[in-house]
Amino acid sequence: MLEMKKVSVSYGISTGLKEVTIAFQPGEIVGIFGENGAGKSTLMNAILGFSPLKEGTITLDGRKIRRKDLARLSYASSEHTLFPMLTARDHKEFFQSMFPRFISKRYDFLMNFFALPQDLVVRSMSSGQQNQLETILALSQGADYILLDEPFAGNDIFNREDFYKVLLGLLEPTECLILSTHLIEEIKHFVGRVVLLKKTKVIADRSCEWLEENGLDLVSWMRDAYHYDEQRVGKTLQAFQEDKE
């Protein structure tokens, strides 16, 4: 189990996370949702040790995450952490040398499925191709907890839909996928659990099974949780027109 207890992160005078308590279990597919600046990326960075904790603890199977445990965590984002002058084949060889549990068959299958070039340097790939490669490497690392932060940016809707379907068929019961995205409608049938962040705090954490049992649609439930005002745009435009007059 990967667990965060009362975790707070600060960037100078700005708050990145505030007293976040959450646990991730093997076999889960968890969607992390929230508006811009809510703390989604900071949550992942804190788990990976990129963002120092102001307070709280993060543990893996009850112990503080040690350097040798980092191989059990993989990460991909739309920020591109790849080596620009290396090819996909070079990246595979590098990951194989760094991570003994690297899943070559999964990597080869995904590269072939999405027809990604093996011998083109990363800098010559499209943004969508780079995102796909980074996600494929994270999925093939052999990690127990796979963190994906907006991994489908730059990909068309059909590629994204195919990716969701393929992932469901590839993930092992021991793997936990933690996915941060704004594409809520697209993945609502893919995730099994939803965590909502607002202004650096967790405001809701529910399984999709619970939502279904209570007759709740994910998007409608989120609107209620965020107290979304559906009349906001109309009110704003009306006020703007009145000011013009």
C-alpha positions in Angstrom: 0.0 0.0 0.0 1.1 3.5 -0.8 0.0 5.9 1.9 0.0 9.7 2.5 -0.8 10.9 6.0 -1.5 14.6 6.7 0.9 15.6 3.9 1.5 19.3 3.3 3.7 20.9 0.7 4.7 24.5 0.4 6.4 26.5 -2.3 7.6 29.6 -0.5 4.5 31.4 0.5 2.3 29.3 -1.7 0.6 26.0 -0.6 1.0 23.0 -2.9 -0.9 20.5 -0.7 -2.6 20.8 2.7 -3.0 17.9 5.1 -3.7 15.3 2.4 -4.4 11.8 3.7 -4.9 9.1 1.1 -4.0 5.5 0.4 -3.6 3.6 -2.8 -4.0 -0.2 -3.0 -2.6 -2.7 -5.5 -5.1 -3.4 -8.3 -6.7 0.0 -8.2 -7.1 2.5 -11.1 -7.5 5.9 -9.5 -8.5 9.1 -11.2 -7.2 12.3 -9.6 -9.3 15.2 -10.6 -9.2 18.9 -9.8 -9.1 22.4 -11.4 -5.8 24.0 -12.4 -3.7 24.6 -9.3 -5.6 22.2 -7.1 -2.5 20.1 -6.3 -2.7 17.1 -8.7 0.8 17.4 -10.0 2.2 18.3 -6.6 0.6 15.2 -5.1 2.5 13.0 -7.6 5.7 15.0 -7.1 5.5 14.5 -3.4 5.1 10.8 -3.7 8.2 10.7 -6.0 10.2 12.9 -3.7 10.4 15.8 -6.1 8.5 18.1 -3.7 9.9 18.2 -0.1 7.2 17.7 2.6 6.4 20.5 5.0 4.7 18.0 7.2 3.2 14.5 7.1 4.5 11.2 5.9 4.5 9.1 2.8 5.0 5.3 3.2 5.2 2.3 0.9 4.0 -0.9 2.6 4.3 0.8 6.0 7.9 2.1 5.6 9.3 5.5 4.5 10.2 5.3 0.8 13.9 4.5 0.4 16.1 5.0 -2.7 15.9 1.3 -3.6 12.1 1.5 -3.5 12.0 4.1 -6.3 12.0 1.3 -8.9 8.5 0.4 -7.6 7.2 3.8 -8.7 7.1 4.9 -12.3 6.0 8.3 -13.7 5.0 9.9 -17.0 3.7 13.3 -17.7 3.1 15.7 -20.7 6.2 17.7 -19.6 8.5 15.2 -21.4 11.4 13.8 -19.3 12.9 11.9 -22.2 16.4 12.3 -23.6 15.8 14.4 -26.8 18.8 13.0 -28.8 18.1 9.3 -28.0 15.7 7.0 -29.9 12.9 4.9 -28.5 15.2 1.9 -28.8 17.9 3.7 -26.8 15.4 4.5 -24.1 14.3 0.9 -23.9 17.9 -0.2 -23.4 18.4 2.4 -20.8 15.3 1.4 -18.8 16.3 -2.3 -19.1 19.7 -1.4 -17.6 18.1 0.6 -14.7 15.1 -1.5 -13.9 15.5 -5.3 -13.6 11.7 -5.8 -13.7 11.3 -4.0 -17.1 8.6 -5.8 -19.1 10.0 -6.0 -22.6 7.0 -7.8 -24.1 4.6 -5.1 -22.9 6.9 -2.4 -24.3 7.2 -4.1 -27.7 3.5 -4.8 -27.8 2.5 -1.1 -27.1 5.2 0.3 -29.5 3.8 -1.9 -32.3 0.2 -1.3 -31.4 0.7 2.5 -31.7 3.1 2.2 -34.6 5.8 4.3 -32.9 9.1 4.6 -34.6 12.0 2.8 -32.8 14.9 4.6 -34.5 13.7 8.2 -34.6 15.3 10.5 -32.1 12.8 11.9 -29.6 13.2 15.5 -30.6 12.0 14.6 -34.1 8.8 12.9 -32.7 5.5 14.8 -32.5 4.3 15.9 -29.1 1.7 13.1 -29.1 4.3 10.5 -30.0 6.6 11.7 -27.2 3.7 11.4 -24.7 2.9 7.9 -25.9 6.5 6.8 -25.6 6.9 8.2 -22.1 3.7 6.5 -21.0 4.7 3.2 -22.6 8.1 3.4 -20.7 6.3 4.1 -17.4 3.9 1.2 -18.0 6.8 -1.2 -18.9 9.1 -0.3 -16.1 7.8 -3.1 -13.9 6.6 -0.7 -11.1 3.9 -1.5 -8.6 2.5 2.1 -8.7 2.3 3.8 -12.0 1.7 7.6 -11.9 0.5 9.3 -15.1 0.1 13.1 -15.1 -1.9 14.3 -18.1 -0.3 11.6 -20.2 -2.6 11.9 -23.2 -2.0 15.5 -24.1 -1.3 15.9 -27.8 -3.1 12.6 -28.7 -6.3 12.5 -30.7 -9.5 11.1 -29.2 -9.2 7.8 -31.0 -5.6 7.1 -29.8 -6.7 8.0 -26.2 -9.7 5.7 -26.4 -7.5 2.8 -27.7 -5.0 3.5 -24.9 -7.7 3.1 -22.2 -8.9 -0.2 -23.7 -5.4 -1.6 -24.0 -4.5 -0.6 -20.5 -7.4 -2.5 -19.1 -6.2 -5.6 -20.8 -2.6 -5.2 -19.8 -2.5 -4.2 -16.2 -1.8 -6.9 -13.6 -3.8 -7.3 -10.4 -0.7 -6.2 -8.4 -0.3 -2.9 -10.3 -1.9 0.3 -9.2 -2.5 3.1 -11.8 -2.8 6.6 -10.5 -4.0 8.9 -13.3 -4.4 12.7 -13.2 -6.3 14.3 -16.1 -8.9 16.8 -17.1 -10.5 14.4 -19.5 -13.2 13.3 -17.1 -15.9 12.2 -19.6 -13.4 10.0 -21.4 -12.1 8.1 -18.5 -15.2 7.8 -16.3 -15.7 4.2 -17.4 -12.0 3.4 -17.1 -11.2 4.4 -13.5 -12.5 2.5 -10.4 -12.1 5.2 -7.9 -12.1 9.0 -8.0 -10.3 11.5 -5.7 -11.2 15.2 -6.0 -8.8 18.0 -5.1 -9.8 21.6 -4.5 -7.4 24.3 -3.5 -4.7 21.8 -2.4 -7.1 19.7 -0.3 -8.8 16.4 -0.8 -12.5 17.1 -0.8 -13.9 13.7 -1.8 -12.7 10.1 -2.3 -15.2 7.6 -3.7 -15.2 4.3 -5.6 -17.1 4.3 -8.9 -19.0 1.3 -7.5 -20.3 3.5 -4.6 -21.4 6.1 -7.1 -23.2 3.5 -9.2 -24.9 2.0 -6.1 -26.2 5.4 -5.2 -27.4 6.2 -8.7 -24.9 9.0 -9.2 -23.3 10.1 -12.4 -19.6 11.0 -12.0 -19.8 14.4 -13.6 -23.0 15.4 -11.8 -21.5 14.2 -8.5 -18.4 16.3 -9.2 -20.5 19.4 -10.0 -22.1 19.0 -6.6 -18.8 18.4 -4.8 -17.3 21.5 -6.3 -20.5 23.5 -5.8 -20.4 24.4 -9.5 -22.7 27.3 -10.4 -24.3 26.4 -13.7 -25.6 30.0 -14.0 -22.2 31.5 -13.6 -21.5 32.2 -17.3 -24.9 33.7 -17.9 -24.7 35.9 -14.8 -21.2 37.1 -15.8 -22.3 37.9 -19.4 -25.4 39.7 -18.2 -23.3 41.8 -15.8 -20.9 42.6 -18.7 -23.7 43.7 -20.9 -25.2 45.9 -18.2 -21.8 47.6 -17.6 -21.6 48.4 -21.3 -24.9 50.1 -21.1 
